[in-house]
């Protein structure tokens, strides 16, 4: 599945302005996942949508006019958007209610062979991890800074996050093997879904 992942780094006190703007952009159908960080880096709001196939010229017009994905620009320090592809081994992204908090983990990988090894590592352990708790998405970038991985995990609360991770590690198969050698940079944040998010 091809998706677009947009990060809004929010100006102090402007989180509600960004969320209100995104709510007005919400389409009638299709994935529109929106999360607001509560722990991690400075305040960020994330948007996950199905890739629209918008032309570069149309995207440029949106940028110049401050429309579409760029409509929240007055309330942001910066905006970044990239196209990602979900891993083949993982089930498709499912809308609906999955958890009150989400962990968003981002990895910058070594440029040579790391993505291929990461996909194999995930395929080897996916059944074990899914037997414990669903995963919203594991996806890799196909443009911008590559290769990158983003994982999105839903939990009922922080206590469940700790319990699920401990249970997965206890299997002896989690986390996927070889991550330390593949990953250059890792960041983890906790975020809450917006009330209008189609994934919450």
C-alpha positions in Angstrom: 0.0 0.0 0.0 1.3 3.4 -0.9 0.7 6.2 1.6 1.7 9.7 2.4 3.2 10.6 5.8 3.2 14.3 6.7 4.8 15.8 9.8 3.8 19.2 11.1 6.2 20.7 13.6 3.9 23.0 15.5 4.5 26.5 16.7 4.0 26.9 20.5 0.4 27.0 21.4 -0.9 26.4 17.9 -1.7 22.7 18.1 -5.5 23.2 18.0 -5.2 25.5 15.0 -3.3 22.8 13.1 -5.9 20.2 14.1 -8.9 22.4 13.2 -7.3 23.0 9.8 -6.7 19.3 9.2 -10.3 18.5 10.2 -11.6 20.8 7.5 -9.4 18.9 5.0 -10.7 15.5 5.9 -12.1 13.7 2.8 -15.5 11.9 2.7 -13.7 8.5 2.6 -10.3 7.0 2.8 -7.6 6.8 5.4 -7.0 10.0 7.3 -5.0 9.2 10.4 -4.1 12.2 12.6 -2.0 12.0 15.8 -0.7 14.7 18.1 2.5 14.0 20.0 2.4 14.2 23.8 5.9 12.8 24.7 9.1 12.9 22.7 10.3 15.8 20.5 8.8 19.3 20.3 5.1 19.2 19.5 4.4 17.5 16.2 1.2 16.5 14.5 1.3 13.5 12.1 -1.0 12.9 9.1 -1.3 9.5 7.3 -3.3 9.4 4.1 -3.5 7.2 1.0 -1.2 8.6 -1.7 -3.4 10.6 -4.0 -1.2 10.6 -7.1 -1.1 14.3 -7.2 1.1 15.8 -9.9 4.2 17.7 -8.9 2.8 20.9 -10.5 -0.5 20.5 -8.6 1.5 20.0 -5.4 3.6 23.1 -6.2 0.3 25.1 -6.6 -0.9 23.9 -3.2 2.5 25.0 -1.7 2.3 28.4 -3.2 -1.3 28.9 -2.2 -1.1 27.4 1.2 -3.7 24.8 0.4 -4.1 21.0 0.8 -1.4 19.5 3.0 0.1 23.0 3.4 -3.0 24.7 4.7 -1.7 24.5 8.3 1.5 26.3 7.4 0.8 29.5 9.3 0.8 27.5 12.5 3.9 25.4 11.9 7.7 25.8 12.3 8.1 23.4 9.3 6.2 20.7 7.3 7.7 17.6 5.8 5.9 15.1 3.6 7.1 11.8 2.0 5.7 8.8 0.2 5.9 5.5 2.0 5.1 1.9 1.2 3.8 -0.5 3.8 5.8 -3.8 4.2 4.4 -6.7 2.2 4.3 -9.0 5.2 2.0 -6.8 7.2 -1.8 -6.7 6.9 -3.3 -3.6 5.4 -3.8 -0.5 7.4 -7.2 -0.8 9.3 -9.3 2.2 10.2 -11.3 2.3 13.4 -10.6 2.4 17.1 -7.4 0.6 18.2 -6.0 2.4 21.2 -6.0 5.6 23.2 -2.2 6.2 22.7 0.1 5.4 19.8 3.8 4.9 19.7 5.4 6.3 16.6 9.0 5.0 16.0 11.1 6.4 13.2 14.4 4.9 11.9 17.0 6.1 9.5 18.7 3.1 8.0 22.1 2.4 6.5 21.8 3.1 2.8 23.1 -0.3 1.6 20.9 -3.5 2.0 19.4 -2.4 5.3 15.9 -2.1 4.0 16.0 -5.6 2.4 17.3 -7.0 5.7 14.7 -5.1 7.7 11.9 -6.6 5.6 13.2 -10.1 6.1 13.6 -9.5 9.9 10.0 -8.3 10.1 8.7 -11.3 8.1 10.4 -13.7 10.5 8.8 -12.3 13.6 5.5 -10.7 12.5 3.2 -13.6 13.5 4.7 -13.5 17.0 4.2 -9.8 17.4 0.7 -9.8 15.9 -0.4 -12.6 18.3 0.2 -10.2 21.2 -1.2 -6.9 19.9 -2.2 -5.4 16.5 0.2 -3.1 14.6 -1.2 -0.1 12.7 1.6 0.2 10.2 5.2 -0.6 9.4 6.3 1.4 6.3 9.4 2.5 4.5 10.1 5.7 2.6 10.4 5.7 -1.2 11.4 9.3 -1.6 13.0 12.0 0.5 15.6 10.8 3.0 15.9 7.1 2.3 15.7 4.5 3.5 13.6 5.2 6.5 11.2 3.1 8.5 8.2 4.3 10.5 6.3 1.9 12.9 2.9 2.9 14.4 1.7 0.9 17.4 -1.6 1.3 19.1 -2.1 0.7 22.9 -4.8 1.2 25.5 -2.4 3.1 27.7 1.3 3.3 28.6 1.1 0.4 31.0 -0.1 -1.8 28.1 2.8 -0.6 26.0 5.3 -1.8 28.6 3.5 -5.1 29.1 3.2 -5.9 25.4 6.9 -5.1 24.8 8.0 -7.2 27.7 5.8 -10.1 26.5 7.2 -9.8 23.0 10.8 -9.8 24.2 10.1 -12.8 26.4 9.3 -14.9 23.3 13.0 -14.6 22.4 12.1 -13.6 18.8 11.4 -9.9 19.4 12.6 -7.4 18.3 13.5 -8.3 14.7 17.1 -9.4 14.4 19.9 -7.2 13.2 18.3 -3.8 14.0 21.4 -2.4 15.7 23.5 -3.0 12.6 20.9 -1.5 10.2 19.8 1.6 12.1 21.6 4.9 12.1 19.1 7.0 14.0 16.0 6.0 16.0 13.4 8.2 17.6 10.3 7.3 19.5 7.3 9.4 20.4 3.9 8.9 22.1 0.9 10.5 20.4 -2.8 10.6 20.8 -5.3 10.3 17.9 -7.4 13.3 17.0 -11.1 12.9 17.5 -11.7 13.1 13.8 -8.9 10.6 12.9 -10.1 7.6 11.0 -7.5 5.6 13.0 -7.9 6.1 16.7 
